[in-house]
Amino acid sequence: MSDDSRPVYLRLREIIAAAILDGAYCDGDMLPSVRALAAQQGANPLTVAKAYQGFQEDGLIVVKRGVGMFVAEGASRRLRETERHRFLEIVWPPIAEQIKRLGIHAEDLDLQRI
């Protein structure tokens, strides 16, 4: 895990969300167990459980008792909409202001990498 100052469970949520948005886990797919994800990320299982709990409360994952946790139907679409809104409303404005302040133009940006 990185040195990020945000709480670990928020960083884990970001990792899980990115995996869903990137298609590593599609709607209906089984997610790694709490213990497996904790081992993979070097995190405490209780912290992973907290991250998963937040997704469950948001209706993005469903728990099937005795089986595991799964990405809810429509979760990737809803997550993409939420993250897109957050980016445009919170993340982008300071970036746009910095671009303007530095005199960066569209042709200066390497949009081929997107």
Secondary structure, DSSP 4 states (H G I P E B T S, - for coil): ----SS-HHHHHHHHHHHHHHTTSS-TTPBPPPHHHHHHHHT--HHHHHHHHHHHHHTTSEEEETTTEEEEPTTHHHHHHHHHHHHIIIIIHHHHHHHHHHHT--GGGS-GGG-
